[in-house]
Amino acid sequence: KADRSLLLFPLLSAVAMAVIVASFALPLAPLVAVFARQRHVHTLSGLSWVALFAFYWVQFSVVIFFQTALIEVAMRRFDNQPATLRDGLTRATARLPIILGYALIAASVGLVLRVIAERVGFLGRIVVGLLGFAWTVATALVAPVLAAEDVGPIDAVSRSAQLIRKTWGEQVIG
């Protein structure tokens, strides 16, 4: 609240996400119209799965990129160092290969959970929902880890899960 310039990061992320959604939605609009007419078709085609994976990957990349930038600036400010929008974007850009790697992992997990959920019954969907929740909790601190530590995408997931267990483990389980 004291530093409104930090709101630029979520704003930039939202603009980027709008562009991404439009870039995926506009070319896929004819396919959606076809699926709407064929109501008996409930599964996605192979091309649709590829498009969904690409969307997940790009979406996760953008979100984690801007989260990393925001966290970099916030951490500098907490240390009483000057930090600008450029500083955050510079750090996120320097970490871009790692961010893309993590986004690839997150998109893969998201797609696998989606595939499983589409193929299992009601109880299976509950299990998939719980697995999705566990993944979300375990990776909640990936962006801070990417901003603060020089680790790869797999180590970032591992470190995030470790930090969650250490700080909130019992409360999350409860």
C-alpha positions as CSV (number, residue, x, y, z in Angstrom):
1,K,0.0,0.0,0.0
2,A,2.9,2.3,0.7
3,D,4.5,1.8,-2.7
4,R,2.0,1.8,-5.4
5,S,4.7,1.4,-8.1
6,L,4.7,-2.3,-7.2
7,L,1.2,-2.5,-8.7
8,L,2.8,-2.2,-12.1
9,F,3.9,-5.8,-12.0
10,P,0.4,-7.3,-11.7
11,L,-0.9,-4.8,-14.2
12,L,1.8,-5.7,-16.8
13,S,1.1,-9.4,-16.1
14,A,-2.7,-8.9,-16.6
15,V,-2.0,-7.1,-19.9
16,A,0.3,-9.9,-21.0
17,M,-2.3,-12.5,-20.0
18,A,-5.0,-10.7,-22.0
19,V,-2.7,-10.8,-25.1
20,I,-2.0,-14.4,-24.6
21,V,-5.6,-15.4,-24.1
22,A,-6.5,-13.4,-27.2
23,S,-3.7,-15.0,-29.2
24,F,-4.9,-18.5,-28.3
25,A,-8.7,-17.8,-28.3
26,L,-8.9,-16.1,-31.7
27,P,-7.4,-18.9,-33.7
28,L,-9.2,-21.6,-31.8
29,A,-12.7,-19.9,-32.0
30,P,-13.7,-22.0,-35.1
31,L,-12.8,-25.2,-33.2
32,V,-14.9,-24.1,-30.2
33,A,-17.9,-23.5,-32.6
34,V,-17.5,-27.0,-34.0
35,F,-17.4,-28.5,-30.5
36,A,-20.5,-26.6,-29.5
37,R,-22.4,-28.2,-32.4
38,Q,-21.1,-31.6,-31.5
39,R,-22.3,-31.8,-27.9
40,H,-21.7,-35.6,-27.7
41,V,-17.9,-35.1,-28.0
42,H,-16.5,-34.7,-24.5
43,T,-12.8,-35.4,-25.1
44,L,-10.2,-33.2,-26.6
45,S,-8.5,-34.0,-29.8
46,G,-4.7,-34.4,-30.0
47,L,-4.3,-30.9,-31.5
48,S,-6.4,-29.5,-28.7
49,W,-4.2,-31.1,-26.1
50,V,-1.1,-29.6,-27.8
51,A,-2.8,-26.1,-27.8
52,L,-3.8,-26.5,-24.2
53,F,-0.3,-27.5,-23.2
54,A,1.1,-24.5,-25.1
55,F,-1.4,-22.2,-23.4
56,Y,-0.5,-23.6,-20.0
57,W,3.2,-23.2,-20.6
58,V,3.0,-19.6,-21.9
59,Q,0.5,-18.7,-19.1
60,F,2.8,-20.1,-16.4
61,S,5.8,-18.4,-17.9
62,V,4.2,-15.0,-17.9
63,V,2.8,-15.3,-14.4
64,I,6.1,-16.6,-12.9
65,F,8.1,-14.0,-14.8
66,F,6.2,-11.1,-13.3
67,Q,6.0,-12.7,-9.9
68,T,9.8,-13.1,-9.9
69,A,10.2,-9.4,-10.9
70,L,7.9,-8.2,-8.2
71,I,9.5,-10.3,-5.5
72,E,13.0,-9.1,-6.6
73,V,11.9,-5.5,-6.1
74,A,10.1,-6.2,-2.8
75,M,13.2,-8.0,-1.4
76,R,15.4,-5.1,-2.3
77,R,13.1,-2.7,-0.7
78,F,12.9,-4.8,2.5
79,D,16.7,-4.6,2.6
80,N,16.4,-0.7,2.3
81,Q,17.9,-0.8,-1.2
82,P,16.6,1.3,-4.0
83,A,14.8,-0.8,-6.6
84,T,12.8,0.0,-9.7
85,L,10.6,-1.7,-12.2
86,R,13.6,-2.1,-14.4
87,D,15.5,-3.9,-11.6
88,G,12.7,-6.5,-11.2
89,L,12.4,-7.0,-14.9
90,T,16.2,-7.4,-15.2
91,R,16.3,-10.1,-12.6
92,A,13.3,-11.9,-14.1
93,T,14.9,-11.7,-17.5
94,A,18.2,-13.1,-16.2
95,R,16.2,-16.0,-14.7
96,L,14.1,-16.5,-17.9
97,P,15.6,-19.9,-18.9
98,I,14.9,-21.2,-15.3
99,I,11.4,-19.6,-15.4
100,L,10.6,-21.3,-18.7
101,G,11.9,-24.6,-17.4
102,Y,9.7,-24.4,-14.3
103,A,6.7,-23.3,-16.4
104,L,7.3,-26.4,-18.6
105,I,7.2,-28.6,-15.4
106,A,4.1,-26.8,-14.1
107,A,2.3,-27.1,-17.5
108,S,3.2,-30.8,-17.7
109,V,1.8,-31.4,-14.3
110,G,-1.3,-29.4,-15.1
111,L,-1.9,-31.2,-18.3
112,V,-1.3,-34.7,-16.8
113,L,-3.8,-33.9,-14.0
114,R,-6.3,-32.6,-16.6
115,V,-5.9,-35.8,-18.7
116,I,-6.4,-38.0,-15.7
117,A,-9.4,-36.0,-14.5
118,E,-11.0,-36.4,-17.9
119,R,-10.6,-40.1,-17.9
120,V,-11.6,-41.1,-14.3
121,G,-14.9,-41.1,-12.5
122,F,-16.1,-39.0,-9.6
123,L,-13.8,-40.4,-7.0
124,G,-10.9,-40.2,-9.4
125,R,-11.6,-36.5,-9.9
126,I,-11.5,-36.0,-6.1
127,V,-8.1,-37.7,-5.9
128,V,-6.9,-35.6,-8.9
129,G,-8.2,-32.5,-7.1
130,L,-6.3,-33.4,-4.0
131,L,-3.1,-34.0,-6.0
132,G,-3.6,-30.6,-7.7
133,F,-4.0,-29.0,-4.4
134,A,-0.8,-30.7,-3.0
135,W,1.1,-29.5,-6.1
136,T,-0.2,-25.9,-5.7
137,V,0.8,-25.9,-2.0
138,A,4.2,-27.4,-2.7
139,T,5.0,-24.9,-5.4
140,A,3.6,-21.8,-3.7
141,L,7.0,-20.4,-3.0
142,V,8.7,-21.2,-6.4
143,A,8.7,-17.5,-7.5
144,P,10.4,-16.3,-4.3
145,V,12.9,-19.1,-4.6
146,L,13.6,-18.2,-8.3
147,A,14.0,-14.5,-7.3
148,A,16.2,-15.1,-4.3
149,E,18.3,-18.1,-5.1
150,D,20.3,-19.3,-8.1
151,V,18.7,-22.7,-8.5
152,G,17.2,-24.6,-11.4
153,P,13.5,-25.3,-11.9
154,I,13.6,-28.8,-10.2
155,D,15.6,-27.4,-7.3
156,A,13.1,-24.5,-7.1
157,V,10.2,-26.9,-6.7
158,S,12.1,-28.9,-4.1
159,R,13.2,-25.8,-2.2
160,S,9.6,-24.5,-2.3
161,A,8.2,-27.7,-0.9
162,Q,10.9,-27.7,1.8
163,L,10.1,-24.1,2.8
164,I,6.4,-24.9,3.0
165,R,7.0,-28.0,5.2
166,K,9.4,-26.0,7.4
167,T,7.1,-23.0,7.9
168,W,3.5,-24.2,7.4
169,G,3.7,-28.0,7.3
170,E,1.5,-28.8,10.3
171,Q,-1.0,-26.1,9.5
172,V,-1.4,-27.2,5.9
173,I,-1.8,-30.8,6.9
174,G,-4.3,-29.7,9.5
